[in-house]
Amino acid sequence: MATIVLVPGFWLGAWAWEDVTRELRELGHDVRPVTLPGLADRAAEAGPEVGVETHIADLVGLIEDNDLRDVVLVGHSGANVPVTGAADRVPDRVARVVYVDAGPMPSSMSVLDSNPPEVQAEWRKAVEADGDGWRLPLPEFGAEDLAGLSDEQLARMRAMSTPQPFATVTQALQRPDAVPDVPISVIASTFTPEEVKALVDAGIPMFALLAGADLHHLPTGHWPMFSRPADLAAMLSDIAG
């Protein structure tokens, strides 16, 4: 069975993968849910200096210090940046990167850059008003993103979320000139594989790295680890082989 490292998106910690972790372990996989520095049970490590490189180095350290090999590295949403960066640093240890409702970030682009101008403005305003100039609080989301979540699940997510160190949002990912040829899978929840293919075929630069990627569809909201954990675990298990 596979070694699977689960990296949560913004505002979340390893706790977000509890149901998926249980399902995958029952299927026999070695599962390592991650909390990145500055979040959840590692909130004490938060500070203005916690950025993209901090999170990449933490993942690389986890993989190397535990001598993990043939890793299936799973990144949800904003975790696309650290999982991509980690796979670039230790490609000999990563068998596949799986993006959950996300995709690989191009070099020299940040998560903030990838959002519409109005979202960028809202986030910057929230950081200044409620985040001491360096933390991004959990924002409000639209119905499409929240699809499939019960009131209880949504309340728990809001209660347990941690402000995101804003440098992880604003700092660009720097990738090597020769990007390692690590296989990529995408589990799309709020978009479809057909939409991805159309954007690739249209030559949109941000989607160029998904040309030829292994695409899957799990229709639900942006947090399938909450809304469809058993289905997400089954899909991850199939992808991991």
C-alpha contacts under 8 A as a table, 3 or more apart, distances in Angstrom:
res1	aa1	res2	aa2	distance
1	M	28	G	6.12
1	M	29	H	5.14
1	M	30	D	7.31
1	M	241	G	7.35
2	A	29	H	5.23
2	A	30	D	6.17
2	A	70	D	7.58
2	A	71	V	7.19
2	A	72	V	7.12
2	A	240	A	6.15
2	A	241	G	7.19
3	T	29	H	6.14
3	T	30	D	4.68
3	T	31	V	5.95
3	T	32	R	7.73
3	T	68	L	7.56
3	T	69	R	7.60
3	T	70	D	6.90
3	T	71	V	5.19
3	T	72	V	6.13
4	I	29	H	7.05
4	I	30	D	6.14
4	I	31	V	4.83
4	I	32	R	6.15
4	I	71	V	5.86
4	I	72	V	4.75
4	I	73	L	6.07
4	I	74	V	7.19
4	I	240	A	7.92
5	V	31	V	5.96
5	V	32	R	4.67
5	V	33	P	5.81
5	V	34	V	7.06
5	V	71	V	6.95
5	V	72	V	6.26
5	V	73	L	5.03
5	V	74	V	5.94
6	L	14	A	7.79
6	L	17	W	7.25
6	L	31	V	7.40
6	L	32	R	6.09
6	L	33	P	4.58
6	L	34	V	5.90
6	L	73	L	6.53
6	L	74	V	4.93
6	L	75	G	6.39
7	V	14	A	7.33
7	V	33	P	6.34
7	V	34	V	5.24
7	V	35	T	7.10
7	V	36	L	7.80
7	V	73	L	7.72
7	V	74	V	5.88
7	V	75	G	4.86
7	V	76	H	6.39
7	V	79	A	6.28
7	V	83	V	7.63
8	P	12	L	5.83
8	P	13	G	6.04
8	P	14	A	6.67
8	P	16	A	6.89
8	P	17	W	7.47
8	P	34	V	7.07
8	P	35	T	7.29
8	P	75	G	6.23
8	P	76	H	5.26
8	P	77	S	7.54
8	P	78	G	7.97
8	P	79	A	6.11
9	G	12	L	6.03
9	G	75	G	6.99
9	G	76	H	4.83
9	G	77	S	4.91
9	G	78	G	4.77
9	G	79	A	4.74
9	G	80	N	7.91
10	F	77	S	7.27
10	F	78	G	5.57
10	F	79	A	6.89
10	F	164	Q	6.15
11	W	39	L	6.73
11	W	40	A	7.79
11	W	137	P	7.78
11	W	138	L	6.51
11	W	161	S	5.04
11	W	162	T	4.80
11	W	163	P	5.67
11	W	164	Q	5.26
12	L	15	W	7.51
12	L	16	A	6.33
12	L	35	T	7.62
12	L	39	L	6.71
12	L	40	A	6.43
12	L	160	M	7.56
12	L	161	S	5.46
12	L	162	T	6.47
13	G	16	A	5.89
13	G	34	V	6.71
13	G	35	T	4.46
13	G	36	L	6.92
13	G	39	L	6.16
13	G	40	A	5.06
13	G	41	D	7.15
13	G	161	S	7.91
14	A	17	W	5.69
14	A	18	E	7.24
14	A	33	P	5.04
14	A	34	V	4.79
14	A	35	T	4.75
14	A	40	A	7.89
15	W	18	E	5.38
15	W	33	P	7.91
16	A	19	D	7.89
16	A	225	M	6.96
16	A	226	F	7.44
17	W	20	V	5.23
17	W	21	T	5.69
17	W	33	P	6.45
17	W	225	M	6.24
18	E	21	T	5.17
18	E	22	R	6.24
19	D	22	R	5.22
19	D	23	E	6.33
19	D	225	M	7.25
19	D	226	F	7.76
19	D	229	P	5.95
19	D	230	A	7.44
20	V	23	E	5.16
20	V	24	L	6.14
20	V	225	M	6.32
20	V	229	P	5.19
20	V	230	A	6.40
20	V	232	L	7.05
20	V	233	A	5.28
21	T	24	L	5.20
21	T	25	R	6.06
21	T	31	V	6.33
21	T	32	R	7.93
21	T	33	P	7.11
21	T	233	A	7.66
22	R	25	R	5.24
22	R	26	E	6.21
23	E	26	E	5.18
23	E	27	L	6.48
23	E	230	A	6.40
23	E	233	A	6.10
23	E	234	A	7.88
24	L	27	L	4.99
24	L	28	G	6.56
24	L	29	H	5.69
24	L	30	D	7.99
24	L	31	V	7.00
24	L	233	A	5.79
24	L	234	A	7.52
24	L	237	S	6.86
25	R	28	G	4.93
25	R	29	H	4.99
25	R	30	D	6.49
25	R	31	V	6.48
26	E	29	H	7.44
27	L	237	S	7.74
35	T	39	L	6.61
35	T	40	A	6.90
35	T	41	D	7.19
35	T	42	R	6.91
36	L	39	L	6.06
36	L	42	R	7.12
36	L	55	H	6.15
36	L	58	D	7.14
36	L	59	L	7.98
37	P	42	R	5.57
37	P	43	A	6.98
37	P	45	E	5.80
37	P	46	A	6.62
37	P	50	V	7.35
37	P	54	T	7.41
37	P	55	H	6.59
37	P	58	D	7.51
38	G	42	R	5.20
38	G	43	A	4.23
38	G	44	A	6.25
38	G	45	E	4.59
38	G	46	A	3.67
38	G	47	G	7.08
38	G	50	V	7.09
38	G	164	Q	7.54
38	G	165	P	6.81
39	L	42	R	5.04
39	L	43	A	4.32
39	L	44	A	7.89
39	L	45	E	7.71
39	L	46	A	6.93
39	L	162	T	5.69
39	L	163	P	7.30
39	L	164	Q	6.95
40	A	43	A	5.22
40	A	160	M	7.33
40	A	161	S	6.97
40	A	162	T	5.78
41	D	44	A	7.76
42	R	45	E	5.69
42	R	46	A	7.54
43	A	46	A	5.39
43	A	162	T	7.41
46	A	50	V	6.38
46	A	165	P	6.69
47	G	50	V	5.62
47	G	134	W	7.50
47	G	165	P	6.80
48	P	51	G	7.76
48	P	134	W	5.42
48	P	135	R	7.71
48	P	165	P	6.61
48	P	166	F	7.37
48	P	167	A	6.78
49	E	167	A	7.11
50	V	53	E	7.90
50	V	54	T	5.67
50	V	55	H	7.66
50	V	165	P	6.20
50	V	167	A	6.33
50	V	168	T	6.88
51	G	54	T	5.22
51	G	55	H	6.57
51	G	165	P	6.91
51	G	166	F	7.40
51	G	167	A	4.49
51	G	168	T	4.17
51	G	169	V	7.72
51	G	171	Q	6.76
52	V	55	H	5.35
52	V	56	I	6.23
52	V	81	V	7.36
52	V	82	P	6.63
52	V	167	A	6.83
52	V	168	T	4.66
52	V	169	V	7.73
52	V	171	Q	6.13
52	V	172	A	7.45
52	V	173	L	7.01
53	E	56	I	5.05
53	E	57	A	5.93
53	E	82	P	7.88
54	T	57	A	5.32
54	T	58	D	6.19
55	H	58	D	5.05
55	H	59	L	6.39
55	H	82	P	5.77
55	H	168	T	7.89
56	I	59	L	5.31
56	I	60	V	6.23
56	I	81	V	7.98
56	I	82	P	4.63
56	I	83	V	7.03
56	I	85	G	5.78
56	I	86	A	5.36
57	A	60	V	5.05
57	A	61	G	5.97
57	A	86	A	7.30
58	D	61	G	5.06
58	D	62	L	6.22
59	L	62	L	5.03
59	L	63	I	6.31
59	L	82	P	7.35
59	L	83	V	7.51
59	L	86	A	6.25
60	V	63	I	5.20
60	V	64	E	6.05
60	V	86	A	5.54
60	V	89	R	7.34
60	V	90	V	7.07
61	G	64	E	5.16
61	G	65	D	5.52
62	L	65	D	5.44
62	L	66	N	6.08
63	I	66	N	5.55
63	I	67	D	5.96
63	I	68	L	5.05
63	I	69	R	7.66
63	I	93	R	7.75
64	E	67	D	4.80
64	E	68	L	6.29
65	D	68	L	7.84
68	L	71	V	6.52
68	L	93	R	6.77
69	R	92	D	7.78
69	R	93	R	4.52
69	R	94	V	6.49
69	R	95	A	7.78
70	D	92	D	7.89
70	D	93	R	5.31
70	D	94	V	5.06
70	D	95	A	4.51
70	D	96	R	7.81
71	V	93	R	6.14
71	V	94	V	4.53
71	V	95	A	5.25
71	V	96	R	6.81
72	V	94	V	6.25
72	V	95	A	5.67
72	V	96	R	4.97
72	V	97	V	5.89
72	V	98	V	7.10
72	V	240	A	6.47
73	L	83	V	6.65
73	L	87	A	7.97
73	L	94	V	6.85
73	L	95	A	7.90
73	L	96	R	6.26
73	L	97	V	4.77
73	L	98	V	6.09
74	V	83	V	7.19
74	V	97	V	5.86
74	V	98	V	4.62
74	V	99	Y	5.94
74	V	100	V	7.18
75	G	78	G	7.66
75	G	79	A	4.88
75	G	80	N	5.28
75	G	83	V	5.95
75	G	97	V	7.64
75	G	98	V	6.30
75	G	99	Y	5.10
75	G	100	V	6.03
75	G	102	A	7.92
76	H	79	A	5.33
76	H	80	N	6.45
76	H	99	Y	5.96
76	H	100	V	4.55
76	H	101	D	6.43
76	H	102	A	6.57
77	S	80	N	5.98
77	S	99	Y	7.41
77	S	100	V	6.23
77	S	101	D	5.74
77	S	102	A	4.98
77	S	103	G	7.97
77	S	222	H	7.95
78	G	81	V	6.40
78	G	102	A	7.48
78	G	111	V	6.84
79	A	82	P	5.59
79	A	83	V	6.23
80	N	83	V	5.46
80	N	84	T	5.93
80	N	99	Y	6.50
80	N	102	A	6.45
80	N	103	G	6.24
80	N	104	P	5.77
80	N	105	M	6.64
81	V	84	T	5.28
81	V	85	G	6.11
81	V	104	P	7.00
81	V	105	M	6.06
81	V	111	V	7.75
81	V	173	L	6.55
82	P	85	G	4.97
82	P	86	A	5.92
83	V	86	A	5.05
83	V	87	A	6.06
83	V	97	V	7.32
84	T	87	A	5.20
84	T	88	D	6.22
84	T	97	V	7.56
84	T	104	P	6.16
84	T	105	M	7.27
85	G	88	D	5.08
85	G	89	R	6.39
85	G	173	L	7.11
85	G	174	Q	7.76
85	G	175	R	6.93
86	A	89	R	5.08
86	A	90	V	6.23
86	A	91	P	7.92
87	A	90	V	5.34
87	A	91	P	5.02
87	A	94	V	6.17
87	A	97	V	7.42
87	A	180	P	7.94
87	A	182	V	7.35
88	D	91	P	5.68
88	D	175	R	7.03
88	D	176	P	7.37
88	D	179	V	6.70
88	D	180	P	6.03
90	V	93	R	5.61
90	V	94	V	6.78
91	P	94	V	5.16
91	P	95	A	7.73
91	P	180	P	6.42
91	P	181	D	7.91
91	P	182	V	6.50
92	D	95	A	7.75
94	V	97	V	7.31
94	V	182	V	7.17
95	A	182	V	6.75
95	A	183	P	6.99
96	R	182	V	5.92
96	R	183	P	4.88
96	R	184	I	5.79
96	R	185	S	7.38
96	R	240	A	7.97
97	V	182	V	7.14
97	V	183	P	6.42
97	V	184	I	5.06
97	V	185	S	6.30
98	V	184	I	5.96
98	V	185	S	4.67
98	V	186	V	5.59
98	V	187	I	7.27
99	Y	102	A	5.20
99	Y	103	G	5.47
99	Y	104	P	7.45
99	Y	184	I	7.71
99	Y	185	S	6.26
99	Y	186	V	4.74
99	Y	187	I	6.16
100	V	103	G	7.68
100	V	186	V	6.01
100	V	187	I	4.83
100	V	188	A	6.29
100	V	189	S	7.64
101	D	186	V	7.06
101	D	187	I	5.80
101	D	188	A	4.61
101	D	189	S	5.46
101	D	190	T	6.71
101	D	191	F	7.62
101	D	222	H	6.51
102	A	186	V	7.07
102	A	187	I	7.79
102	A	188	A	7.21
103	G	186	V	6.74
103	G	207	F	7.87
103	G	210	L	7.33
104	P	209	L	6.82
104	P	210	L	7.65
105	M	109	M	6.72
105	M	110	S	7.58
105	M	111	V	7.91
105	M	173	L	7.19
105	M	206	M	7.23
106	P	109	M	5.89
106	P	173	L	7.34
106	P	175	R	7.66
106	P	206	M	6.27
106	P	209	L	7.56
107	S	172	A	7.27
107	S	173	L	5.42
107	S	174	Q	4.95
107	S	175	R	5.00
108	S	172	A	4.98
108	S	173	L	5.34
108	S	174	Q	5.32
108	S	175	R	7.51
109	M	113	D	6.13
109	M	114	S	7.30
109	M	171	Q	7.82
109	M	172	A	4.62
109	M	173	L	5.83
109	M	174	Q	7.88
110	S	113	D	5.07
110	S	114	S	6.54
110	S	169	V	6.32
110	S	170	T	5.58
110	S	171	Q	5.46
110	S	172	A	4.00
110	S	173	L	6.12
111	V	114	S	5.16
111	V	115	N	6.86
111	V	168	T	7.95
111	V	169	V	5.17
111	V	170	T	6.50
111	V	171	Q	7.83
111	V	172	A	7.49
112	L	115	N	5.52
112	L	120	Q	6.11
112	L	169	V	5.49
112	L	170	T	5.48
113	D	116	P	7.76
113	D	120	Q	7.74
113	D	170	T	7.58
115	N	119	V	6.16
115	N	120	Q	6.33
116	P	119	V	5.40
116	P	120	Q	6.37
117	P	120	Q	5.01
117	P	121	A	6.19
118	E	121	A	5.13
118	E	122	E	6.22
119	V	122	E	5.02
119	V	123	W	6.10
120	Q	123	W	5.24
120	Q	124	R	6.20
121	A	124	R	5.22
121	A	125	K	6.13
122	E	125	K	5.16
122	E	126	A	6.20
123	W	126	A	5.08
123	W	127	V	6.17
123	W	136	L	6.78
123	W	139	P	7.92
124	R	127	V	5.12
124	R	128	E	6.32
124	R	136	L	8.00
125	K	128	E	5.26
125	K	129	A	6.02
126	A	129	A	5.07
126	A	130	D	5.50
126	A	131	G	6.58
126	A	136	L	6.57
126	A	137	P	6.94
127	V	130	D	5.57
127	V	131	G	4.31
127	V	132	D	6.50
127	V	133	G	5.18
127	V	134	W	6.12
127	V	135	R	5.53
127	V	136	L	5.03
127	V	137	P	7.08
127	V	166	F	7.63
128	E	131	G	5.77
128	E	132	D	5.91
128	E	133	G	4.55
128	E	134	W	7.58
129	A	132	D	7.03
129	A	133	G	7.58
130	D	133	G	7.83
130	D	135	R	7.87
130	D	136	L	7.89
130	D	137	P	7.18
131	G	134	W	5.81
131	G	135	R	4.35
131	G	136	L	5.79
131	G	137	P	6.55
131	G	163	P	7.62
132	D	135	R	6.45
134	W	165	P	6.10
134	W	166	F	5.17
134	W	167	A	7.16
135	R	163	P	5.55
135	R	164	Q	5.44
135	R	165	P	4.73
135	R	166	F	5.04
136	L	163	P	5.13
136	L	164	Q	4.89
136	L	165	P	6.32
136	L	166	F	5.62
137	P	162	T	7.13
137	P	163	P	4.37
137	P	164	Q	6.44
138	L	158	R	7.43
138	L	161	S	6.89
138	L	162	T	7.31
138	L	163	P	6.23
138	L	164	Q	7.77
141	F	145	D	6.32
141	F	146	L	6.83
142	G	145	D	5.59
142	G	146	L	6.46
143	A	146	L	5.06
143	A	147	A	5.93
144	E	147	A	5.25
144	E	190	T	7.16
144	E	221	G	5.95
144	E	222	H	7.77
145	D	190	T	6.91
145	D	221	G	4.60
145	D	222	H	4.74
145	D	223	W	7.56
146	L	149	L	5.87
146	L	154	L	7.97
146	L	221	G	5.12
146	L	222	H	6.44
146	L	223	W	7.41
147	A	220	T	5.79
147	A	221	G	4.19
147	A	222	H	7.45
147	A	227	S	7.90
148	G	220	T	5.80
148	G	221	G	5.82
148	G	227	S	5.05
148	G	228	R	7.77
149	L	152	E	7.91
149	L	153	Q	5.78
149	L	154	L	6.04
149	L	221	G	7.53
149	L	226	F	6.86
149	L	227	S	5.25
150	S	153	Q	5.10
150	S	154	L	6.17
150	S	227	S	7.80
151	D	154	L	5.16
151	D	155	A	6.06
152	E	155	A	5.11
152	E	156	R	6.15
153	Q	156	R	5.11
153	Q	157	M	6.15
153	Q	226	F	6.96
154	L	157	M	5.10
154	L	158	R	6.22
155	A	158	R	5.19
155	A	159	A	6.07
156	R	159	A	5.01
156	R	160	M	6.00
157	M	160	M	5.34
157	M	161	S	5.79
158	R	161	S	5.36
164	Q	168	T	7.56
165	P	168	T	5.86
165	P	169	V	7.43
166	F	169	V	5.10
166	F	170	T	6.31
167	A	170	T	5.03
167	A	171	Q	5.55
168	T	171	Q	5.81
175	R	179	V	6.84
176	P	179	V	5.52
183	P	213	A	7.48
184	I	210	L	7.76
184	I	213	A	5.44
184	I	214	D	6.24
185	S	213	A	5.73
185	S	214	D	4.46
185	S	215	L	5.77
185	S	216	H	7.59
185	S	239	I	7.78
186	V	213	A	7.22
186	V	214	D	6.26
186	V	215	L	4.94
186	V	216	H	5.97
187	I	215	L	6.32
187	I	216	H	4.76
187	I	217	H	5.61
187	I	218	L	6.47
188	A	191	F	5.61
188	A	192	T	5.85
188	A	193	P	6.78
188	A	215	L	7.47
188	A	216	H	6.08
188	A	217	H	4.89
188	A	218	L	5.94
188	A	219	P	7.19
189	S	192	T	7.05
189	S	217	H	6.15
189	S	218	L	4.98
189	S	219	P	4.57
189	S	220	T	5.27
189	S	221	G	6.06
189	S	222	H	6.21
189	S	224	P	7.22
190	T	219	P	6.49
190	T	220	T	6.38
190	T	221	G	5.73
190	T	222	H	6.01
191	F	195	E	6.63
191	F	196	V	7.74
191	F	219	P	7.84
192	T	195	E	5.21
192	T	196	V	6.55
192	T	217	H	6.15
193	P	196	V	5.01
193	P	197	K	6.22
193	P	215	L	5.79
193	P	216	H	6.53
193	P	217	H	6.50
194	E	197	K	5.12
194	E	198	A	6.20
195	E	198	A	5.10
195	E	199	L	6.32
196	V	199	L	5.21
196	V	200	V	6.20
196	V	207	F	7.41
196	V	210	L	7.75
197	K	200	V	5.03
197	K	201	D	6.03
197	K	211	A	7.55
198	A	201	D	5.09
198	A	202	A	6.07
199	L	202	A	4.98
199	L	203	G	6.52
199	L	204	I	5.78
199	L	207	F	6.39
200	V	203	G	5.34
200	V	204	I	6.04
200	V	205	P	7.99
200	V	207	F	5.41
200	V	208	A	5.55
200	V	210	L	6.91
200	V	211	A	6.11
201	D	204	I	7.75
203	G	207	F	7.61
203	G	208	A	6.69
204	I	207	F	5.63
204	I	208	A	6.43
205	P	208	A	5.13
206	M	209	L	7.28
207	F	210	L	5.52
207	F	211	A	7.45
208	A	211	A	5.70
209	L	213	A	8.00
210	L	213	A	5.05
218	L	224	P	7.85
218	L	231	D	7.81
218	L	232	L	7.41
220	T	223	W	7.79
220	T	224	P	6.45
220	T	227	S	7.09
220	T	228	R	7.56
221	G	224	P	6.36
221	G	227	S	7.32
223	W	226	F	5.70
223	W	227	S	6.39
224	P	227	S	4.81
224	P	228	R	4.94
224	P	229	P	6.09
224	P	232	L	6.59
225	M	228	R	5.89
225	M	229	P	4.51
225	M	232	L	6.59
226	F	229	P	5.71
228	R	231	D	5.46
228	R	232	L	6.09
229	P	232	L	5.02
229	P	233	A	6.02
230	A	233	A	5.11
230	A	234	A	6.15
231	D	234	A	5.09
231	D	235	M	6.16
232	L	235	M	5.11
232	L	236	L	6.13
233	A	236	L	5.05
233	A	237	S	6.04
234	A	237	S	5.05
234	A	238	D	6.22
235	M	238	D	5.12
235	M	239	I	6.20
236	L	239	I	5.07
236	L	240	A	6.01
237	S	240	A	5.07
237	S	241	G	6.13
238	D	241	G	5.09
